[in-house]
Every structure is written in structure tokens, then in C-alpha cells.
Amino acid sequence: MKEFEYVIKDEIGIHARPAGVLVKAAKEFSSRIIVEKGDEKADMRKMIQLMQLGAKCGDTIKVCIEGEDEELAAEEIGKKIAENL
């Protein structure tokens, strides 16, 4: 399992545009990708769940990736998060 944390820098936080980008990126991998904010969790393949986390600027999210392609997924998803959030 690969895990990393990221502090949201986007002024609006996780909203429709970056959530869509992340969902599309997550669907390219077979690994399970979960985003956590506090006690709440969201499947990165589900846009509504990502947006319901309510992650705002300054919040820390944790990304947990588990599966056959977790190394590559962690690298690519980390890039997408940094570019969009």
C-alpha cells in the first residue's frame, strides 16, 4: 500500500473541475484509490464522494493506494493532485 498526504492549495478546494480530473486519472489504474479527510473517506473513482469530503484550501487529505499498479498510480495521482489542487 502506498500513502501520501497533500495540503489543498486551491482557493475553492475540491470542486467539480479538479474532482473530474482526478476521477478520470483514477480510472486509468486497477488499484483501489481512497481519499481521506479526517474520518471521512471517498473512492477517487466517484466524483460525488470526492466533492462530499468538503476539502477546502488548507485542509490535509490523505491518499491511500492499494493494488497491482500502486507504484505508478501513486506517482501519477500525486502529480494530478499537485497540478489541480
Buried (B, 14 or more C-beta within 10 A) or exposed (E): EBEEEBEBEBEEBBBEEBBBBBBEBBEEBEBBBBBBBEEEEBBBBBBEBBBBBEBBEEBEBBBBBEBEEBEBBBEBBBEBBEEBB
